[in-house]
């Protein structure tokens, strides 16, 4: 597992939760601040309903035809 830092406080005291999100992303909990987040939190694609690989493919296709 690659090391994940808390997106809220930046701490490296993070544990991985056993459950995953509806789209299959890993979930984490910070032992310092108590916040829960997933591997997509803090990024520009956090609240999108499509998986990241689909979004990347669409952007690639749009750039390739431009």
C-alpha positions in Angstrom: 0.0 0.0 0.0 1.3 3.4 -0.9 1.4 5.9 2.0 -1.5 8.3 2.2 -1.5 11.6 4.1 -4.6 13.1 5.6 -6.2 15.6 3.2 -7.4 17.8 6.1 -4.4 18.0 8.5 -1.6 16.5 6.4 -0.8 13.9 9.1 0.7 10.5 8.1 -1.2 8.7 10.9 -3.7 7.3 8.5 -5.4 3.9 8.6 -7.2 2.2 5.7 -10.8 1.3 6.3 -12.1 -2.1 5.3 -15.0 -0.8 3.2 -14.7 1.0 -0.1 -16.8 3.7 -1.7 -19.7 3.0 -4.2 -17.2 3.4 -7.1 -14.6 1.2 -5.5 -12.2 3.7 -4.1 -10.3 2.9 -0.9 -11.4 4.7 2.3 -9.1 6.1 5.0 -9.4 7.6 8.5 -6.9 10.0 10.1 -6.0 9.0 13.7 -5.0 12.6 14.5 -8.0 14.7 13.4 -10.5 11.8 13.1 -11.7 12.7 9.6 -12.6 10.1 7.0 -11.7 10.5 3.3 -11.1 8.4 0.2 -8.2 8.2 -2.2 -10.0 10.7 -4.5 -10.6 13.3 -1.8 -8.9 16.7 -2.1 -8.6 16.4 -5.9 -10.5 18.1 -8.7 -12.4 14.9 -9.5 -13.7 14.4 -5.9 -17.4 15.0 -6.5 -17.7 13.6 -10.0 -20.0 10.6 -10.6 -17.8 9.0 -13.2 -14.6 7.0 -12.6 -11.3 8.9 -13.2 -10.2 6.6 -16.0 -13.4 7.3 -18.0 -12.9 11.1 -17.5 -9.3 10.8 -18.6 -10.3 8.9 -21.7 -12.9 11.4 -22.7 -10.4 14.3 -22.3 -7.9 12.4 -24.3 -10.3 11.8 -27.1 -11.4 15.5 -27.1 -7.7 16.6 -27.3 -6.9 14.1 -30.0 -9.6 15.4 -32.3 -8.9 19.1 -31.7 
